[in-house]
Amino acid sequence: MQRSCLFVAVFKRQEAIWELLTSECVYFLDQLMVLKEVFLATLTNLQSRNCLTDVDSWRLFANLNELCLVSFGFLNNLLRVIRDTLEISEGGGPTLLELLGKAFQESICHCLQKYCLNYSTALLYLDSLKSREDFGSYVKWCERNEQCRRLQLRDLLVAPLQRLTRYPLLLRNIAKRCQLDEETRGMQAIAEQVDTSICDLEGKVKWLDNYQKVKQLRDALVWLPVWERDKRAFIPENLKHLLKAVTLENLISHRSLLHEGKLVLTENTKLIDVYLFLFDEFLLITKIKRNKKVLIDTQPLQNLELDQLLKEGCTFTVIDQPVSLDRLQLKNIDQLNASTSGLPHSFIIMHQNRYQQCIGAFILQAATESAKRAWMSKIEGAVTALLKLDSQQPRVKSSSLWLESSQI
């Protein structure tokens, strides 16, 4: 009876290892190699014949060749370990635990992270190329290849992300069936390492997305000098050089962009289009200056509206000054007052100084009630997070990082 239970345990362990091997084979042969041999190789061949030469293969496929090499090497080593375990070969190689520990620590996670960091950019780049007839013909021709098994390019591009998230499940499945406690702990440690890599990747993706947005906004944001913002301010021409020009690069470089979008600002009797940028410490209310004659090749962003405005060469002129979140008061305009004043889906942002005096008020109108609620929720959440952070660790008031509005 005991021998029978031992046999079942060994069989289940081998079955879990076999699942890891076979699923890796499917991933390598039916997904990675199809991307490489059908799509990437065809694109490379076309470009060698002066077709689609402006298409950036890295932006679409990233380190696909490296992924193929890593997966192929992992498969060979894993098959060798299985053969040693079954005593088909002479043995003497690394154990399964040693192989998995080395593979995930040194190559697999690192390689997949590199690919995944480019994934969202690849999809946006793919969407930007869809309207081109020549690129569309190339994609359709590749997708008709029988190796694709009716999968589209977008379905294949996501495969490495799906594989990365499946590794912890496969590793824990093996750990459950290990007989030795030491091997079980080792397998669980490798699975936790992959989980950590996935969490780390999520943070990097958010950081990279924010970095790309802020990098493009640095050139598009305009903060007028004080004598242009305030017509009452008079500065003689020969003294203007004494007033240090404010650079938004210093203001936004180390900030996280939480939310942005187009709203309508009520200014006197006029309604003007504005674009709001909610950072982790302040809010920028900007006027959109359109320049449709200039089309700029920008890195695709997640927000298609902002992406289009940047492509058109639009600039965003900051109204008044940044509104620090610890000096911001948010007021809702209920439906009755909104209807009476002819301002549906509106709310008010009040800018206060350190003495709780209102130094600016902005009535903003959203396209829908749900859009208004979304904006108010985002602003309230950002204000709460900043106040909580300040209560734990006050910000350093350096000249480059502290906001003008907090020093009034």
MOHUGI-V43829 format. One record per residue. N is the residue number from 1. RES is the residue in one letter. SS is DSSP state (a for helix, b for strand, c for the rest). PHI is phi in degrees with one decimal (NA if undefined). NEAR is the number of other C-alpha atoms within 8 Angstrom. Layout:
[[N;RES;SS;PHI;NEAR] [N;RES;SS;PHI;NEAR]]
This chain:
[[1;M;c;NA;4] [2;Q;a;-65.2;5] [3;R;a;-65.8;6] [4;S;a;-65.2;7] [5;C;a;-63.9;8] [6;L;a;-64.2;8] [7;F;a;-62.1;8] [8;V;a;-63.6;8] [9;A;a;-63.1;11] [10;V;a;-63.4;9] [11;F;a;-63.0;8] [12;K;a;-66.2;9] [13;R;a;-63.9;11] [14;Q;a;-63.5;8] [15;E;a;-65.0;8] [16;A;a;-67.5;12] [17;I;a;-65.9;9] [18;W;a;-63.4;8] [19;E;a;-63.7;9] [20;L;a;-62.2;10] [21;L;a;-66.0;11] [22;T;a;-67.0;8] [23;S;a;-67.9;8] [24;E;a;-68.0;10] [25;C;a;-62.4;10] [26;V;a;-62.3;9] [27;Y;a;-60.4;11] [28;F;a;-71.5;12] [29;L;a;-79.4;9] [30;D;a;-91.3;11] [31;Q;a;-124.5;11] [32;L;a;-62.3;14] [33;M;a;-69.5;11] [34;V;a;-67.8;12] [35;L;a;-59.1;12] [36;K;a;-75.6;11] [37;E;a;-79.2;9] [38;V;a;-94.3;12] [39;F;a;-85.3;11] [40;L;a;-67.4;11] [41;A;a;-64.1;9] [42;T;a;-64.8;10] [43;L;a;-62.6;11] [44;T;a;-61.7;8] [45;N;a;-64.8;8] [46;L;a;-64.3;11] [47;Q;a;-67.9;10] [48;S;a;-69.2;7] [49;R;c;-104.5;6] [50;N;c;64.3;7] [51;C;c;-116.9;7] [52;L;c;53.1;10] [53;T;c;-67.8;8] [54;D;c;-86.9;4] [55;V;c;-80.6;5] [56;D;c;-86.9;7] [57;S;a;-66.0;9] [58;W;a;-66.6;7] [59;R;a;-64.4;10] [60;L;a;-89.3;11] [61;F;a;-114.7;10] [62;A;c;50.2;10] [63;N;c;-93.4;10] [64;L;a;-58.5;10] [65;N;a;-60.7;7] [66;E;a;-66.3;8] [67;L;a;-58.6;11] [68;C;a;-63.4;11] [69;L;a;-64.9;8] [70;V;a;-65.3;11] [71;S;a;-65.3;11] [72;F;a;-64.5;9] [73;G;a;-64.7;8] [74;F;a;-63.4;9] [75;L;a;-61.9;11] [76;N;a;-60.3;8] [77;N;a;-67.0;9] [78;L;a;-66.1;11] [79;L;a;-63.7;9] [80;R;a;-65.6;8] [81;V;a;-64.8;12] [82;I;a;-63.3;9] [83;R;a;-64.0;10] [84;D;a;-63.3;13] [85;T;a;-63.4;8] [86;L;c;-84.7;7] [87;E;c;59.4;8] [88;I;c;-82.3;7] [89;S;c;-111.8;7] [90;E;c;-74.5;6] [91;G;c;83.4;7] [92;G;c;91.2;5] [93;G;c;-88.7;6] [94;P;c;-68.5;7] [95;T;c;-77.1;7] [96;L;a;-60.0;9] [97;L;a;-63.1;9] [98;E;a;-65.0;8] [99;L;a;-63.1;11] [100;L;a;-64.7;9] [101;G;a;-59.5;9] [102;K;a;-69.7;9] [103;A;a;-63.3;10] [104;F;a;-76.3;11] [105;Q;a;-78.3;10] [106;E;a;-99.3;8] [107;S;a;-135.2;10] [108;I;a;-61.8;11] [109;C;a;-63.0;12] [110;H;a;-62.1;9] [111;C;a;-66.0;12] [112;L;a;-68.0;12] [113;Q;a;-60.3;10] [114;K;a;-60.0;10] [115;Y;a;-67.9;12] [116;C;a;-64.1;11] [117;L;a;-64.7;11] [118;N;a;-93.4;10] [119;Y;a;-60.4;10] [120;S;a;-63.3;8] [121;T;a;-64.7;12] [122;A;a;-62.8;11] [123;L;a;-65.7;10] [124;L;a;-65.5;11] [125;Y;a;-65.7;11] [126;L;a;-61.5;9] [127;D;a;-63.1;8] [128;S;a;-70.3;7] [129;L;a;-94.7;9] [130;K;c;-60.3;9] [131;S;c;-73.8;7] [132;R;c;-80.5;7] [133;E;a;-67.7;7] [134;D;a;-66.2;7] [135;F;a;-69.2;10] [136;G;a;-61.1;11] [137;S;a;-65.4;8] [138;Y;a;-61.6;9] [139;V;a;-64.8;10] [140;K;a;-62.8;8] [141;W;a;-62.8;8] [142;C;a;-67.1;11] [143;E;a;-67.9;12] [144;R;c;-78.6;8] [145;N;c;-62.2;9] [146;E;a;-63.5;7] [147;Q;a;-66.0;7] [148;C;a;-72.3;12] [149;R;c;52.5;6] [150;R;c;66.9;7] [151;L;c;-83.4;8] [152;Q;c;-91.4;8] [153;L;a;-57.3;9] [154;R;a;-60.8;7] [155;D;a;-65.4;8] [156;L;a;-78.2;11] [157;L;a;-63.9;10] [158;V;c;-83.1;9] [159;A;a;-55.5;11] [160;P;a;-60.3;10] [161;L;a;-64.7;9] [162;Q;a;-63.8;8] [163;R;a;-66.1;9] [164;L;a;-60.0;10] [165;T;a;-73.6;9] [166;R;a;-87.6;8] [167;Y;a;-54.4;10] [168;P;a;-58.6;11] [169;L;a;-64.8;9] [170;L;a;-66.0;11] [171;L;a;-68.4;13] [172;R;a;-69.3;11] [173;N;a;-64.1;9] [174;I;a;-69.5;12] [175;A;a;-59.8;12] [176;K;a;-63.1;7] [177;R;c;-106.1;12] [178;C;c;-76.8;11] [179;Q;c;-87.9;7] [180;L;c;-91.7;6] [181;D;a;-60.7;7] [182;E;a;-63.6;6] [183;E;a;-68.1;11] [184;T;a;-61.4;13] [185;R;a;-63.7;9] [186;G;a;-63.9;9] [187;M;a;-65.1;13] [188;Q;a;-64.8;11] [189;A;a;-65.2;8] [190;I;a;-66.0;12] [191;A;a;-61.1;13] [192;E;a;-65.7;9] [193;Q;a;-64.3;9] [194;V;a;-67.6;12] [195;D;a;-58.2;9] [196;T;a;-62.5;8] [197;S;a;-63.0;10] [198;I;a;-66.9;10] [199;C;a;-62.7;8] [200;D;a;-62.4;8] [201;L;a;-63.1;11] [202;E;a;-59.0;8] [203;G;a;-65.7;8] [204;K;a;-66.5;9] [205;V;a;-62.6;9] [206;K;a;-63.1;8] [207;W;a;-64.8;8] [208;L;a;-64.8;9] [209;D;a;-61.6;9] [210;N;a;-65.0;10] [211;Y;a;-62.0;8] [212;Q;a;-64.4;10] [213;K;a;-63.1;10] [214;V;a;-64.3;11] [215;K;a;-59.9;9] [216;Q;a;-74.2;9] [217;L;a;-69.7;8] [218;R;a;-54.7;10] [219;D;a;-84.0;7] [220;A;a;-92.5;11] [221;L;b;-83.3;11] [222;V;b;-127.3;10] [223;W;c;-115.9;11] [224;L;c;-67.1;8] [225;P;c;-65.6;8] [226;V;a;-60.0;7] [227;W;a;-73.8;10] [228;E;a;-96.1;7] [229;R;a;-71.5;9] [230;D;c;-120.3;7] [231;K;c;-66.2;7] [232;R;c;-78.3;5] [233;A;c;-80.4;7] [234;F;c;-117.1;6] [235;I;c;-125.5;7] [236;P;c;-57.2;6] [237;E;a;-54.7;5] [238;N;a;-74.7;5] [239;L;a;-110.0;8] [240;K;a;-62.4;8] [241;H;a;-67.2;6] [242;L;a;-76.9;5] [243;L;c;-88.9;6] [244;K;c;-61.8;5] [245;A;c;-67.6;5] [246;V;c;-81.7;6] [247;T;c;-108.7;7] [248;L;a;-69.7;10] [249;E;a;-60.7;7] [250;N;a;-66.6;9] [251;L;a;-75.9;11] [252;I;a;-108.7;10] [253;S;c;-58.5;8] [254;H;c;-106.1;6] [255;R;c;-107.3;9] [256;S;c;-104.9;8] [257;L;b;-85.0;12] [258;L;b;-91.3;10] [259;H;b;-162.4;8] [260;E;b;-156.9;9] [261;G;b;168.6;9] [262;K;b;-91.7;9] [263;L;b;-135.9;12] [264;V;b;-117.7;11] [265;L;b;-105.0;12] [266;T;b;-86.8;12] [267;E;b;-126.6;7] [268;N;c;57.0;4] [269;T;c;-104.2;5] [270;K;b;-105.3;6] [271;L;b;-112.8;8] [272;I;b;-122.7;9] [273;D;b;-73.8;10] [274;V;b;-129.5;12] [275;Y;b;-126.1;13] [276;L;b;-103.2;12] [277;F;b;-122.1;12] [278;L;b;-98.1;12] [279;F;b;-96.0;12] [280;D;c;-72.3;10] [281;E;c;-126.2;11] [282;F;b;-158.0;10] [283;L;b;-119.3;12] [284;L;b;-107.1;13] [285;I;b;-107.6;11] [286;T;b;-125.2;11] [287;K;b;-92.3;12] [288;I;b;-86.8;11] [289;K;b;-109.4;8] [290;R;c;-87.6;9] [291;N;c;-146.0;8] [292;K;c;-72.5;8] [293;K;c;-74.6;6] [294;V;c;-106.1;8] [295;L;c;-110.0;8] [296;I;c;-107.4;8] [297;D;c;-81.2;5] [298;T;c;-109.5;8] [299;Q;c;-69.4;6] [300;P;c;-58.0;9] [301;L;c;-108.7;12] [302;Q;c;-69.6;6] [303;N;c;-88.4;6] [304;L;a;-67.0;8] [305;E;a;-65.1;7] [306;L;a;-64.1;9] [307;D;a;-58.2;12] [308;Q;a;-65.9;8] [309;L;a;-62.7;10] [310;L;a;-68.0;12] [311;K;a;-63.0;12] [312;E;c;-78.3;13] [313;G;c;78.2;14] [314;C;c;-67.3;13] [315;T;b;-116.6;11] [316;F;b;-124.2;12] [317;T;b;-90.1;12] [318;V;b;-69.1;14] [319;I;c;-82.1;10] [320;D;c;62.0;5] [321;Q;c;-160.1;9] [322;P;c;-58.7;12] [323;V;b;-97.0;11] [324;S;b;-64.1;13] [325;L;a;-65.2;11] [326;D;a;-82.5;8] [327;R;a;-123.5;13] [328;L;b;-111.4;12] [329;Q;b;-118.4;8] [330;L;b;-109.1;10] [331;K;b;-124.8;8] [332;N;b;-84.0;7] [333;I;c;-104.9;10] [334;D;c;-67.8;6] [335;Q;a;-61.8;8] [336;L;a;-63.2;6] [337;N;a;-67.7;8] [338;A;a;-64.8;13] [339;S;a;-68.9;9] [340;T;a;-63.3;7] [341;S;a;-90.1;6] [342;G;c;72.3;6] [343;L;c;-127.0;9] [344;P;c;-67.4;9] [345;H;c;55.7;13] [346;S;b;-113.0;13] [347;F;b;-149.8;12] [348;I;b;-117.3;12] [349;I;b;-111.1;12] [350;M;b;-105.5;13] [351;H;b;-104.2;13] [352;Q;b;-111.0;13] [353;N;c;-91.1;13] [354;R;c;-69.6;9] [355;Y;c;-100.2;5] [356;Q;c;62.2;7] [357;Q;c;-92.3;7] [358;C;b;-77.3;9] [359;I;b;-110.7;8] [360;G;b;-171.1;7] [361;A;b;-139.0;9] [362;F;b;-130.9;9] [363;I;b;-94.4;10] [364;L;b;-115.7;12] [365;Q;b;-120.8;14] [366;A;c;-95.2;13] [367;A;c;-72.3;8] [368;T;c;-139.4;7] [369;E;a;-66.0;8] [370;S;a;-66.7;6] [371;A;a;-65.7;9] [372;K;a;-62.4;14] [373;R;a;-62.6;8] [374;A;a;-63.7;8] [375;W;a;-63.2;8] [376;M;a;-63.0;9] [377;S;a;-65.1;8] [378;K;a;-64.0;10] [379;I;a;-66.2;9] [380;E;a;-59.9;9] [381;G;a;-64.3;8] [382;A;a;-66.5;12] [383;V;a;-62.4;12] [384;T;a;-60.8;8] [385;A;a;-64.1;8] [386;L;a;-67.3;12] [387;L;a;-63.8;9] [388;K;a;-65.2;8] [389;L;a;-65.6;9] [390;D;a;-64.3;9] [391;S;a;-69.2;7] [392;Q;a;-88.0;6] [393;Q;c;-151.1;6] [394;P;c;-58.0;7] [395;R;c;-70.6;5] [396;V;c;-80.9;6] [397;K;c;-87.6;6] [398;S;c;-89.3;6] [399;S;c;-65.2;5] [400;S;c;-91.0;6] [401;L;c;-111.1;9] [402;W;c;-85.5;9] [403;L;c;-87.0;9] [404;E;a;-58.9;8] [405;S;a;-66.1;11] [406;S;a;-81.1;10] [407;Q;a;-102.3;7] [408;I;c;-69.6;6]]
